[in-house]
Amino acid sequence: MTAAALSVTNLCVWLETRTGRVPVVDRISFAINAGEATGLVGESGCGKTMTAKAILGQLPAPGIGVSSDGIKVNGTDIYSLDTRRRRALLGRDIAMIFQQPATALDPVFTMGQQIGAVYRRHFGGSKQHIRQTTLETLESVGFSQAEDIAAAYPHQLSGGMRQLAMIAMATVCKPAVIIADEPTTALDGSSRALILQQLKRLQTLHQTAILYISHDLAVVRQCCRDVMVMYCGRIMETTDCHSLFSHARHPYSAGLLSCIPRLGATRPAAISSIPGQVPAAADLPGGCHFAPRCIRAEAGCRESVPALDYEDGRGAACFRPL
């Protein structure tokens, strides 16, 4: 069997505090094959971005702990590598598209310089070759005037253009895996459609595995085959997108879906909302973390942690699935 482009096994992230460890990501596992896209969805504060940073090895620091039974890119465990070999892999084999390009891009260098620096770091080459590769990459993500974009500074570009340039930076080395963290945040409808179109094209062209991180289920439905629903650092449901939208098994997933406005010939039903809010990491309730907000919760839900049980290939961490 061919190894997955990205596989994560029992990933945990925690904060070290004076009162002990505070879990942020709690034993999550998943795999994405080449040419496939998987969504990771949930409300803000559920641990999605922390998961991405842990995968990329950006979190080991004072006060933050990371453990796993394996985070592998094309079969290579990132955490088994020394610093030099890990730096060689990051950006070349796995790259990330950040959700705020205005702050992720360096304001004192042109886009051509920043994209070219990524390629030079991993492959080297002459200035002419690097420049040509940079221009070709900018063209590949949809820029018709690649030379003008390469000469521009980030502040001279619109939000959508900065995000496209960020995609160019992430794909200039043709990585096997891309983590797209809220790639369409704060973009207008046309820019959002263009970003998603280019990511889907690159996924097909280079057989790239993509992890879409989003709170927007519409984006995930459009781009992904599979989806994981996260709440308070735990995976509550994992299934294919069609099954999730046709019949969510976890009450939290159903609550997220009920918040989506629907247009039709008849008057749409009122948009509902999930009562309460995501608890702080340092104040998580016992048992199922979603129990205080769940209308189906019973006493046992507040005492025990439900396992991610599978039925017909669909996983749901719930004692009373829908």
C-alpha positions in Angstrom: 0.0 0.0 0.0 1.3 3.4 -0.9 2.1 5.7 2.0 -0.1 8.7 2.5 1.4 12.0 1.5 0.6 13.3 5.0 -0.1 11.1 8.0 -0.6 12.2 11.6 -0.9 9.8 14.5 -2.0 10.7 18.0 -0.9 14.3 17.8 -1.1 16.1 21.2 -0.3 19.8 22.0 -0.4 21.2 25.5 0.5 24.4 27.4 2.6 24.2 30.5 1.1 26.3 33.3 1.6 26.7 37.0 -1.4 24.5 37.6 -0.3 21.8 35.2 -0.8 20.9 31.6 -3.6 22.5 29.6 -4.5 20.4 26.5 -4.9 22.2 23.2 -4.9 19.3 20.7 -5.9 15.9 22.1 -4.7 12.8 20.3 -5.9 13.4 16.7 -5.0 11.1 13.8 -5.6 11.4 10.1 -4.1 10.7 6.7 -4.3 12.4 3.3 -3.3 10.7 0.1 -1.6 12.4 -2.9 -4.1 14.4 -5.0 -6.7 14.5 -2.3 -8.0 17.3 0.0 -9.3 17.0 3.5 -11.0 19.8 5.5 -10.5 20.5 9.2 -13.4 22.6 10.4 -14.6 24.1 13.7 -15.2 27.3 15.5 -12.4 29.7 16.3 -10.4 28.6 19.2 -10.9 24.9 18.6 -7.2 24.1 17.9 -7.2 24.0 14.1 -4.2 26.4 13.6 -2.3 24.9 16.5 -2.7 21.5 14.7 -1.2 23.0 11.6 1.7 24.6 13.4 2.4 21.4 15.3 2.5 19.5 12.0 5.1 21.9 10.7 7.2 21.8 13.8 6.6 25.5 14.6 5.5 25.0 18.2 8.3 23.4 20.3 9.1 26.3 22.6 9.1 27.1 26.3 5.7 26.6 27.7 4.4 24.5 24.8 4.6 20.8 24.4 4.1 18.5 21.4 4.0 14.7 21.2 2.9 12.2 18.6 3.3 8.7 17.4 4.3 10.0 14.0 3.9 13.0 11.7 5.0 11.8 8.3 5.3 13.5 4.9 5.8 10.9 2.2 6.8 8.4 4.8 9.4 10.7 6.5 8.7 11.5 10.2 9.2 15.2 10.6 10.0 14.9 14.3 12.7 12.3 13.8 14.8 14.7 11.8 17.5 17.0 13.1 17.1 20.7 12.7 19.0 20.9 9.4 17.1 18.1 7.7 13.8 19.4 9.0 14.5 22.8 7.6 15.3 21.2 4.2 12.0 19.4 4.2 9.8 22.3 5.3 8.9 24.5 2.3 10.1 21.9 -0.1 8.0 18.8 0.7 5.3 20.5 2.9 4.3 24.2 2.8 1.7 26.4 4.4 -0.6 29.1 3.1 -1.2 31.5 6.1 -4.5 33.1 6.7 -3.2 36.6 7.0 -0.8 37.3 4.0 -0.6 41.0 5.0 1.3 40.0 8.2 3.0 36.8 6.8 4.7 38.6 4.0 7.8 40.7 4.5 7.0 44.4 3.7 10.5 45.3 2.7 11.1 42.8 0.0 9.3 42.5 -3.4 7.1 39.4 -4.1 9.7 38.2 -6.6 12.4 38.4 -4.0 10.4 36.5 -1.4 9.2 33.7 -3.7 12.7 33.4 -5.3 14.3 33.1 -1.8 12.2 30.0 -1.1 13.2 28.3 -4.3 16.9 29.3 -3.8 16.9 28.0 -0.3 15.9 24.5 -1.4 17.3 24.1 -5.0 19.8 26.9 -5.6 20.5 27.9 -9.2 21.5 31.0 -11.1 19.7 34.3 -10.7 18.2 34.0 -14.1 16.9 30.5 -13.4 15.4 31.5 -10.1 13.7 34.6 -11.7 12.3 32.5 -14.5 10.9 29.9 -12.0 9.4 32.7 -10.0 7.6 34.2 -13.0 6.4 30.8 -14.1 5.0 30.1 -10.7 3.2 33.5 -10.5 1.7 32.7 -13.9 0.7 29.2 -12.8 -1.5 30.7 -10.0 -3.3 33.0 -12.3 -1.3 36.2 -12.7 -1.2 37.5 -16.3 1.3 40.2 -15.5 3.8 38.1 -13.6 6.7 40.6 -14.0 4.6 43.5 -12.5 3.6 41.3 -9.5 7.2 40.1 -9.0 8.4 43.7 -8.8 5.6 44.8 -6.4 5.8 45.0 -2.6 3.0 43.4 -0.5 1.3 46.7 0.3 0.9 47.5 -3.4 -1.3 44.4 -3.9 -4.9 43.8 -3.0 -5.9 41.2 -0.4 -6.8 38.6 -3.1 -3.5 39.3 -5.0 -1.5 38.9 -1.8 -3.2 35.6 -1.2 -2.4 34.4 -4.7 1.2 35.5 -4.2 1.2 33.5 -0.9 0.0 30.5 -2.9 2.8 31.0 -5.4 5.4 31.1 -2.5 4.0 27.9 -1.1 4.0 26.0 -4.4 7.2 27.3 -6.0 8.9 24.1 -4.9 6.0 21.9 -5.9 5.5 20.4 -2.4 3.7 17.1 -1.8 1.6 18.6 0.9 0.0 22.0 1.4 -1.7 23.2 4.6 -4.1 26.0 3.7 -5.1 27.9 6.9 -8.2 29.9 6.2 -7.1 30.7 2.6 -10.2 32.8 1.8 -10.5 34.8 5.0 -11.7 38.4 4.5 -11.8 38.1 0.7 -14.7 39.1 -1.6 -16.7 36.5 -3.5 -14.8 36.8 -6.8 -11.3 36.7 -5.1 -12.4 33.7 -3.0 -13.6 31.8 -6.0 -10.3 32.5 -7.8 -8.2 31.3 -4.8 -10.2 28.1 -4.5 -10.0 27.5 -8.3 -6.3 27.8 -8.3 -5.8 25.5 -5.3 -7.9 22.9 -6.9 -6.0 23.2 -10.2 -2.7 22.9 -8.4 -4.0 19.9 -6.5 -4.8 18.1 -9.7 -1.7 19.3 -11.7 0.9 18.3 -9.1 -1.1 15.6 -7.2 -0.7 17.7 -4.1 -2.4 16.7 -0.8 -4.1 19.6 0.8 -5.3 20.1 4.3 -7.9 22.9 4.3 -8.4 24.6 7.7 -11.5 26.6 7.8 -14.6 27.6 9.8 -16.4 28.0 6.5 -18.2 24.7 5.7 -19.1 26.0 2.2 -15.4 26.2 1.3 -14.8 22.7 2.5 -17.8 21.3 0.7 -16.6 22.8 -2.5 -12.9 21.7 -2.3 -12.6 18.6 -0.1 -13.5 14.9 -0.3 -13.2 14.2 3.4 -13.8 16.4 6.4 -12.9 16.4 10.1 -14.9 18.4 12.6 -12.9 19.6 15.6 -14.0 21.0 18.9 -11.7 21.9 21.8 -8.8 20.0 20.3 -10.7 16.8 19.7 -12.0 15.3 16.5 -15.8 15.0 17.0 -16.7 13.6 13.6 -14.8 12.4 10.5 -16.4 11.4 7.3 -16.8 12.3 3.6 -18.3 15.7 2.8 -21.4 14.3 1.1 -22.2 12.2 4.2 -21.7 15.1 6.5 -23.9 17.5 4.7 -26.6 14.9 4.1 -26.6 13.5 7.6 -24.3 14.7 10.3 -23.9 12.1 13.1 -22.4 14.4 15.8 -24.7 17.1 17.4 -21.8 19.6 17.1 -21.5 19.0 13.3 -25.3 19.3 13.0 -25.1 22.6 14.9 -22.5 24.0 12.6 -24.6 23.0 9.5 -27.7 24.6 10.9 -25.8 27.9 11.0 -25.4 28.0 7.2 -28.0 30.2 5.4 -29.9 28.4 2.7 -31.4 30.0 -0.4 -34.3 28.5 -2.3 -37.6 29.1 -4.0 -39.4 29.0 -0.7 -38.7 31.2 2.3 -35.6 29.9 4.1 -35.9 28.8 7.6 -34.5 31.0 10.3 -30.7 30.6 10.9 -30.1 28.9 14.2 -27.0 29.1 16.4 -25.2 26.8 18.8 -25.9 28.1 22.4 -22.9 29.2 24.5 -19.4 29.5 23.2 -16.1 27.6 23.0 -14.6 27.3 26.5 -11.1 28.5 27.2 -8.4 25.8 27.0 -7.7 26.3 30.7 -11.4 25.8 31.7 -12.5 22.8 29.7 -15.4 20.8 31.1 -15.0 17.1 32.0 -16.2 14.3 29.8 -17.3 15.4 26.4 -16.2 19.0 26.0 -19.3 19.8 24.0 -21.8 18.5 26.6 -22.6 21.9 28.2 -23.8 23.2 24.8 -25.4 20.0 23.6 -29.2 19.6 23.7 -28.8 15.8 23.6 -26.3 15.6 26.5 -27.0 13.2 29.5 -25.3 12.8 32.8 -22.8 10.3 31.4 -21.7 12.7 28.7 -20.3 15.0 31.4 -18.5 12.2 33.2 -16.8 10.1 30.4 -15.0 11.0 27.2 -16.7 9.3 24.2 -14.4 7.5 21.8 -14.3 8.1 18.1 -16.4 5.1 17.1 -16.8 4.2 13.4 -19.8 3.0 11.6 -19.8 2.4 7.8 -16.5 4.3 7.6 -17.8 7.3 9.5 -16.4 8.3 12.9 -18.3 10.1 15.6 -17.2 10.8 19.2 -20.6 10.8 20.8 -22.6 8.5 23.1 -25.8 9.5 21.4 -25.0 10.1 17.7 -27.7 11.3 15.4 
